[in-house]
Amino acid sequence: MVLCAAHQAGEHGRDDLHTAVLAALDVLHTVIRPITEAGVREVQPGYTAAVLESFQEAPEPHGPGTPVFGWRTFHSVAPNTTWDDTIDTATWNSSTMMSGFPGDSDDVPEFQPPQLARLLRNHGVPVILCAVCGDSITDRHPRWSGVWASPGNDTGPLCEAPVPALQLPAPRLGWLTDAKFGHPHQPAHMAG
């Protein structure tokens, strides 16, 4: 969502985008911190999760050009500090909840695509979802400018909307139709 929003914001909106994404990350951390903390308390009573700080770093040198956003915490370092002293289960789990893998955050409404898009938009992040497949899309992608594209999708600018199976006579080998190549994405109405 942030990659598509970065394309939508363009160069002129980059600073506002960064500020908006950081604000949304702070809200998301407030939502998930008690959840991850409760999970650790099941095996470690009295545990208190670290309060994480949202941050951004410069884009990866050969990446898509979007800054890296995330959460971090700082640790005091003394002569006897080891790597194990900096490991925090709730911090790790906070990051995995953002991974998007099924099951990691299914029970957190704020991480479901429509709610996450709404939260980001409420903070000023220009997120647009496809009305058909629900992927985040942009019409300002450098390669597909003017076409609603989902750069995070392997099919490029095409929507992989579920379509009925082709009712072609057997054998179906070698039959190529437009249905096999996908359809254009369609931006959904953007309500806050």
C-alpha positions as CSV (number, residue, x, y, z in Angstrom):
1,M,0.0,0.0,0.0
2,V,2.8,2.4,0.8
3,L,4.6,1.7,-2.5
4,C,1.5,2.6,-4.5
5,A,0.8,5.6,-2.3
6,A,4.4,6.8,-2.8
7,H,3.8,6.7,-6.6
8,Q,0.5,8.5,-6.1
9,A,2.0,11.2,-3.9
10,G,4.8,11.9,-6.4
11,E,7.8,14.0,-5.8
12,H,5.8,17.0,-4.6
13,G,4.0,15.0,-1.9
14,R,6.9,12.9,-0.7
15,D,7.5,14.8,2.6
16,D,3.8,14.7,3.5
17,L,3.7,11.0,2.7
18,H,6.6,10.3,5.0
19,T,5.0,12.2,7.9
20,A,1.6,10.5,7.3
21,V,3.1,7.0,7.2
22,L,5.0,7.6,10.4
23,A,1.8,8.9,12.1
24,A,-0.1,5.8,10.9
25,L,2.6,3.5,12.2
26,D,2.3,5.1,15.6
27,V,-1.4,4.4,15.6
28,L,-0.8,0.8,14.5
29,H,1.8,0.3,17.2
30,T,-0.7,1.5,19.8
31,V,-3.2,-1.1,18.5
32,I,-0.9,-4.1,18.4
33,R,1.4,-3.5,21.4
34,P,-1.2,-4.7,23.9
35,I,-2.0,-7.8,21.7
36,T,1.7,-8.8,21.4
37,E,2.3,-8.0,25.1
38,A,-0.6,-10.2,26.1
39,G,0.8,-13.1,24.0
40,V,4.1,-12.9,25.8
41,R,2.5,-12.6,29.2
42,E,1.0,-16.1,28.7
43,V,4.5,-17.5,29.2
44,Q,6.2,-14.6,30.9
45,P,3.9,-13.0,33.5
46,G,4.6,-9.4,34.3
47,Y,6.2,-8.8,30.9
48,T,5.9,-5.2,29.6
49,A,6.6,-4.7,25.9
50,A,8.9,-2.0,24.7
51,V,7.4,1.2,23.3
52,L,8.6,1.3,19.7
53,E,9.4,4.4,17.7
54,S,8.3,4.6,14.0
55,F,11.1,5.5,11.6
56,Q,12.0,5.8,8.0
57,E,15.2,5.2,6.2
58,A,16.4,6.0,2.7
59,P,15.2,3.7,-0.1
60,E,17.2,0.7,-0.8
61,P,19.8,1.4,-3.6
62,H,18.3,-1.0,-6.1
63,G,14.8,-1.2,-4.8
64,P,11.5,0.4,-5.9
65,G,12.4,3.9,-4.6
66,T,10.2,3.9,-1.6
67,P,11.7,4.6,1.8
68,V,11.9,1.8,4.3
69,F,9.4,2.3,7.2
70,G,9.3,0.4,10.4
71,W,9.5,0.5,14.2
72,R,12.6,0.5,16.3
73,T,13.8,0.7,19.9
74,F,17.1,1.6,21.3
75,H,19.0,-0.4,24.0
76,S,21.5,0.6,26.5
77,V,24.8,-1.0,25.9
78,A,27.2,-1.8,28.7
79,P,30.5,-3.8,28.6
80,N,28.6,-7.0,29.4
81,T,25.7,-6.5,27.0
82,T,25.1,-9.4,24.7
83,W,22.9,-9.7,21.6
84,D,20.5,-11.8,23.6
85,D,19.9,-8.8,25.9
86,T,18.3,-6.9,23.0
87,I,15.9,-9.6,21.9
88,D,12.3,-8.6,22.6
89,T,9.6,-11.0,21.6
90,A,6.8,-8.4,21.4
91,T,9.0,-6.2,19.2
92,W,9.6,-9.2,16.8
93,N,5.9,-10.1,16.8
94,S,5.0,-6.5,16.0
95,S,7.0,-6.7,12.8
96,T,5.6,-10.1,11.8
97,M,2.1,-8.9,12.2
98,M,2.8,-6.4,9.4
99,S,4.1,-9.2,7.1
100,G,0.7,-9.8,5.5
101,F,1.0,-13.6,5.8
102,P,-2.3,-15.3,6.5
103,G,-2.8,-15.9,10.2
104,D,-0.3,-13.3,11.4
105,S,-2.9,-10.6,12.0
106,D,-6.2,-12.1,11.0
107,D,-7.8,-11.2,14.3
108,V,-6.7,-7.5,14.2
109,P,-9.2,-5.5,12.2
110,E,-6.8,-2.6,11.6
111,F,-4.6,-4.9,9.5
112,Q,-7.3,-6.1,7.1
113,P,-6.8,-4.3,3.8
114,P,-9.9,-2.2,3.7
115,Q,-9.4,-1.0,7.3
116,L,-5.7,-0.5,6.9
117,A,-6.3,1.5,3.7
118,R,-8.8,3.7,5.6
119,L,-6.4,4.2,8.5
120,L,-3.6,5.3,6.1
121,R,-6.0,7.6,4.1
122,N,-7.2,9.2,7.4
123,H,-3.6,10.1,8.1
124,G,-3.1,11.6,4.6
125,V,-1.5,8.6,2.8
126,P,-3.0,8.4,-0.8
127,V,-4.0,4.7,-0.8
128,I,-6.3,3.5,-3.6
129,L,-7.6,0.0,-3.7
130,C,-8.9,-1.9,-6.7
131,A,-12.7,-2.2,-6.6
132,V,-12.5,-5.7,-8.1
133,C,-9.5,-7.5,-6.5
134,G,-8.8,-5.3,-3.5
135,D,-5.1,-4.8,-4.3
136,S,-3.5,-1.4,-3.7
137,I,-3.1,0.4,-7.1
138,T,-1.6,3.5,-8.6
139,D,-1.9,5.2,-12.0
140,R,1.5,6.9,-11.7
141,H,3.9,3.9,-11.8
142,P,6.9,4.8,-13.9
143,R,6.6,1.8,-16.2
144,W,2.7,1.9,-16.6
145,S,2.0,5.6,-16.3
146,G,-1.7,6.3,-16.8
147,V,-2.7,2.7,-16.2
148,W,-4.1,1.5,-12.9
149,A,-1.4,-0.9,-11.8
150,S,-0.5,-3.0,-8.8
151,P,3.3,-3.1,-8.8
152,G,3.4,-5.6,-6.0
153,N,1.5,-8.1,-8.1
154,D,3.3,-10.5,-10.4
155,T,0.9,-9.8,-13.3
156,G,1.9,-6.1,-13.4
157,P,-0.9,-3.8,-14.4
158,L,-3.5,-6.5,-14.7
159,C,-6.2,-7.4,-12.2
160,E,-6.5,-11.0,-11.3
161,A,-10.2,-10.9,-10.5
162,P,-11.8,-14.3,-10.2
163,V,-13.4,-15.1,-13.5
164,P,-15.6,-18.1,-14.4
165,A,-13.7,-21.0,-15.9
166,L,-13.7,-21.0,-19.7
167,Q,-16.4,-23.2,-21.2
168,L,-14.3,-24.3,-24.1
169,P,-14.5,-27.7,-25.8
170,A,-11.8,-30.2,-24.9
171,P,-8.9,-30.3,-25.4
172,R,-8.3,-26.7,-24.0
173,L,-4.6,-26.7,-24.7
174,G,-3.5,-23.8,-26.9
175,W,-6.7,-21.8,-26.4
176,L,-5.7,-18.2,-25.6
177,T,-8.3,-15.6,-24.9
178,D,-8.4,-12.2,-23.2
179,A,-9.7,-13.9,-20.0
180,K,-6.3,-15.7,-19.6
181,F,-4.5,-12.3,-19.4
182,G,-6.4,-10.6,-16.7
183,H,-8.4,-7.3,-16.7
184,P,-7.6,-3.7,-15.9
185,H,-7.7,-2.6,-12.3
186,Q,-10.6,-0.3,-11.3
187,P,-10.1,2.2,-8.5
188,A,-12.7,1.9,-5.7
189,H,-14.6,4.9,-4.5
190,M,-12.4,6.5,-1.8
191,A,-14.4,7.0,1.4
192,G,-12.5,8.0,4.5
